[in-house]
Each structure stands twice: as C-alpha cells, then as structure tokens.
Amino acid sequence: MEIIKNISAKETFLVRHPVLRTGKPIESCAFDGDDLKTTVHFGYFKDEKLIGVVSLFYNNNNTTFINPNQFQIRGMAILPEFQNHGFGKKLVNHCENYIQNQKDLLIWFNARENAISFYEKLHYKKTGDPFLIADIGLHYLMKKEIDSP
C-alpha cells in the first residue's frame, strides 16, 4: 500500500539525511523555516515504510520572481533503493495539488545538477546561471507557474 501524508519536520530527517546530507551531522537536515506554520512536510509511505519526503515552504523569492504566491520546494528526497519508480513525481504532484487553489502561483526551488532532467520532465524550467551551494554542489534555480483550477 502507498500513501502520501503530512509528517513532522523531524521525520523528514529519516530520508533527508541518507539522501541529501550523507556524511554530514544529522543537524544539517534542519532547514530554516521547517517549523513555520506556513511550511508543510509530506512523507511517501510504501508498505508503512517512509521512502520519500518533500517540504513545501511559503517563501517569496522577490528578487527573481514577481508572482505574489510563491512556494519553495525543499528537501525533496527518495531513498536510493526506491528511486526511478515514479515516487518523486507523485510527491511533486502532491505539492502542486496542495496549493493549486492559489492565484498567480509559482513553485520554485534550487535543484541539484543531477536532478535537472527529473524536474524538466515535470515541466519545471531552469532560470539563470548555475550556482554553487557550499558543501553540497552545483544547483540551478528552477520554476513552474501553476494554473489555478
């Protein structure tokens, strides 16, 4: 059985750490804004095992985008043994559906270089030049405008 449900910020560490912060202290899995009331965390469960996570922050990048309703995806991760099976796509789609009733909606995030093709298949577009996030690697700013229903 598969289900996506809300989880706590701390629960995301179970997947963030091995996928996004390998070899770093567990504390590096805590992101600024994780505990804000406007932030939600989703977990993907397969047979009651947490295999994927994503966090959705209400966060405007006003220096780059003009849309009034901006959400940032952070900490998107699927355990390695479950990657390339469509679970990540389902988590991203869940985020899009969660906020779809907003007007002038934009989702943006900083994507690792090795995840670009995954996001492009979901119709996200690179914006600007690549940039380096210290101790993590090369990233691209990506975005997608979401049509309200």
Contacts in CASP RR format, 6 or more apart in sequence:
PFRMAT RR
TARGET T0000
AUTHOR 0000-0000-0000
METHOD contacts of the structure
MODEL  1
MEIIKNISAKETFLVRHPVLRTGKPIESCAFDGDDLKTTVHFGYFKDEKL
IGVVSLFYNNNNTTFINPNQFQIRGMAILPEFQNHGFGKKLVNHCENYIQ
NQKDLLIWFNARENAISFYEKLHYKKTGDPFLIADIGLHYLMKKEIDSP
1 45 0 8 1.000
1 46 0 8 1.000
1 47 0 8 1.000
1 48 0 8 1.000
2 44 0 8 1.000
2 45 0 8 1.000
2 46 0 8 1.000
3 44 0 8 1.000
3 45 0 8 1.000
4 42 0 8 1.000
4 43 0 8 1.000
4 44 0 8 1.000
4 45 0 8 1.000
4 90 0 8 1.000
4 91 0 8 1.000
4 94 0 8 1.000
5 42 0 8 1.000
5 43 0 8 1.000
5 45 0 8 1.000
6 40 0 8 1.000
6 41 0 8 1.000
6 42 0 8 1.000
6 43 0 8 1.000
7 41 0 8 1.000
7 42 0 8 1.000
7 43 0 8 1.000
7 50 0 8 1.000
7 53 0 8 1.000
8 41 0 8 1.000
9 30 0 8 1.000
9 31 0 8 1.000
9 34 0 8 1.000
9 35 0 8 1.000
9 39 0 8 1.000
9 41 0 8 1.000
9 55 0 8 1.000
11 41 0 8 1.000
11 43 0 8 1.000
11 50 0 8 1.000
11 53 0 8 1.000
12 29 0 8 1.000
12 34 0 8 1.000
12 41 0 8 1.000
12 43 0 8 1.000
12 53 0 8 1.000
12 55 0 8 1.000
12 75 0 8 1.000
13 26 0 8 1.000
13 29 0 8 1.000
13 30 0 8 1.000
14 50 0 8 1.000
14 53 0 8 1.000
15 43 0 8 1.000
15 50 0 8 1.000
15 51 0 8 1.000
15 52 0 8 1.000
15 53 0 8 1.000
15 77 0 8 1.000
15 78 0 8 1.000
15 79 0 8 1.000
16 29 0 8 1.000
16 53 0 8 1.000
16 75 0 8 1.000
16 77 0 8 1.000
17 24 0 8 1.000
17 26 0 8 1.000
17 28 0 8 1.000
17 29 0 8 1.000
18 79 0 8 1.000
18 80 0 8 1.000
19 77 0 8 1.000
19 78 0 8 1.000
19 79 0 8 1.000
19 80 0 8 1.000
20 29 0 8 1.000
20 75 0 8 1.000
20 77 0 8 1.000
20 136 0 8 1.000
21 28 0 8 1.000
21 29 0 8 1.000
24 135 0 8 1.000
31 55 0 8 1.000
31 74 0 8 1.000
31 75 0 8 1.000
33 39 0 8 1.000
33 57 0 8 1.000
34 41 0 8 1.000
34 55 0 8 1.000
36 57 0 8 1.000
36 58 0 8 1.000
38 57 0 8 1.000
38 58 0 8 1.000
39 55 0 8 1.000
39 56 0 8 1.000
39 57 0 8 1.000
39 58 0 8 1.000
40 55 0 8 1.000
40 56 0 8 1.000
40 98 0 8 1.000
41 53 0 8 1.000
41 54 0 8 1.000
41 55 0 8 1.000
41 56 0 8 1.000
42 53 0 8 1.000
42 54 0 8 1.000
42 55 0 8 1.000
42 56 0 8 1.000
42 91 0 8 1.000
42 94 0 8 1.000
42 95 0 8 1.000
42 98 0 8 1.000
43 50 0 8 1.000
43 52 0 8 1.000
43 53 0 8 1.000
43 54 0 8 1.000
43 91 0 8 1.000
44 50 0 8 1.000
44 51 0 8 1.000
44 52 0 8 1.000
44 53 0 8 1.000
44 78 0 8 1.000
44 87 0 8 1.000
44 88 0 8 1.000
44 90 0 8 1.000
44 91 0 8 1.000
45 51 0 8 1.000
46 82 0 8 1.000
46 87 0 8 1.000
51 78 0 8 1.000
51 79 0 8 1.000
51 82 0 8 1.000
51 87 0 8 1.000
52 77 0 8 1.000
52 78 0 8 1.000
52 79 0 8 1.000
52 82 0 8 1.000
52 87 0 8 1.000
52 88 0 8 1.000
52 91 0 8 1.000
53 75 0 8 1.000
53 76 0 8 1.000
53 77 0 8 1.000
53 91 0 8 1.000
54 73 0 8 1.000
54 74 0 8 1.000
54 75 0 8 1.000
54 76 0 8 1.000
54 77 0 8 1.000
54 88 0 8 1.000
54 91 0 8 1.000
54 92 0 8 1.000
54 94 0 8 1.000
54 95 0 8 1.000
55 73 0 8 1.000
55 74 0 8 1.000
55 75 0 8 1.000
55 76 0 8 1.000
56 71 0 8 1.000
56 72 0 8 1.000
56 73 0 8 1.000
56 74 0 8 1.000
56 95 0 8 1.000
56 98 0 8 1.000
56 99 0 8 1.000
57 71 0 8 1.000
57 72 0 8 1.000
57 73 0 8 1.000
57 74 0 8 1.000
58 70 0 8 1.000
58 71 0 8 1.000
59 70 0 8 1.000
59 71 0 8 1.000
59 72 0 8 1.000
60 68 0 8 1.000
60 70 0 8 1.000
61 70 0 8 1.000
61 72 0 8 1.000
61 108 0 8 1.000
61 141 0 8 1.000
64 108 0 8 1.000
64 127 0 8 1.000
64 141 0 8 1.000
65 106 0 8 1.000
65 108 0 8 1.000
65 143 0 8 1.000
67 104 0 8 1.000
67 105 0 8 1.000
67 106 0 8 1.000
67 145 0 8 1.000
68 103 0 8 1.000
68 104 0 8 1.000
69 99 0 8 1.000
69 102 0 8 1.000
69 103 0 8 1.000
69 104 0 8 1.000
69 105 0 8 1.000
69 106 0 8 1.000
70 105 0 8 1.000
70 106 0 8 1.000
70 107 0 8 1.000
70 108 0 8 1.000
71 95 0 8 1.000
71 99 0 8 1.000
71 105 0 8 1.000
71 106 0 8 1.000
71 107 0 8 1.000
71 108 0 8 1.000
72 107 0 8 1.000
72 108 0 8 1.000
72 109 0 8 1.000
73 92 0 8 1.000
73 95 0 8 1.000
73 107 0 8 1.000
73 108 0 8 1.000
73 109 0 8 1.000
74 109 0 8 1.000
76 88 0 8 1.000
76 91 0 8 1.000
76 92 0 8 1.000
76 109 0 8 1.000
76 115 0 8 1.000
78 87 0 8 1.000
78 88 0 8 1.000
78 91 0 8 1.000
88 118 0 8 1.000
89 118 0 8 1.000
89 121 0 8 1.000
89 122 0 8 1.000
92 119 0 8 1.000
92 122 0 8 1.000
93 122 0 8 1.000
95 107 0 8 1.000
96 107 0 8 1.000
96 144 0 8 1.000
96 146 0 8 1.000
99 105 0 8 1.000
99 107 0 8 1.000
99 146 0 8 1.000
100 146 0 8 1.000
100 148 0 8 1.000
100 149 0 8 1.000
101 148 0 8 1.000
101 149 0 8 1.000
102 146 0 8 1.000
102 148 0 8 1.000
103 148 0 8 1.000
105 145 0 8 1.000
105 146 0 8 1.000
105 147 0 8 1.000
105 148 0 8 1.000
106 143 0 8 1.000
106 144 0 8 1.000
106 145 0 8 1.000
106 146 0 8 1.000
107 124 0 8 1.000
107 143 0 8 1.000
107 144 0 8 1.000
107 146 0 8 1.000
108 127 0 8 1.000
108 141 0 8 1.000
108 142 0 8 1.000
108 143 0 8 1.000
108 144 0 8 1.000
109 141 0 8 1.000
109 142 0 8 1.000
110 131 0 8 1.000
110 133 0 8 1.000
110 139 0 8 1.000
110 140 0 8 1.000
110 141 0 8 1.000
110 142 0 8 1.000
111 119 0 8 1.000
111 124 0 8 1.000
111 139 0 8 1.000
111 140 0 8 1.000
111 141 0 8 1.000
111 142 0 8 1.000
112 136 0 8 1.000
112 137 0 8 1.000
112 138 0 8 1.000
112 139 0 8 1.000
113 130 0 8 1.000
113 137 0 8 1.000
113 138 0 8 1.000
113 139 0 8 1.000
113 140 0 8 1.000
116 126 0 8 1.000
116 140 0 8 1.000
116 142 0 8 1.000
119 142 0 8 1.000
120 126 0 8 1.000
122 144 0 8 1.000
123 144 0 8 1.000
124 142 0 8 1.000
124 143 0 8 1.000
124 144 0 8 1.000
125 142 0 8 1.000
125 143 0 8 1.000
125 144 0 8 1.000
126 140 0 8 1.000
126 141 0 8 1.000
126 142 0 8 1.000
127 140 0 8 1.000
127 141 0 8 1.000
127 142 0 8 1.000
127 143 0 8 1.000
128 140 0 8 1.000
128 141 0 8 1.000
130 138 0 8 1.000
130 139 0 8 1.000
130 140 0 8 1.000
131 138 0 8 1.000
131 139 0 8 1.000
131 140 0 8 1.000
131 141 0 8 1.000
132 138 0 8 1.000
132 139 0 8 1.000
133 139 0 8 1.000
END
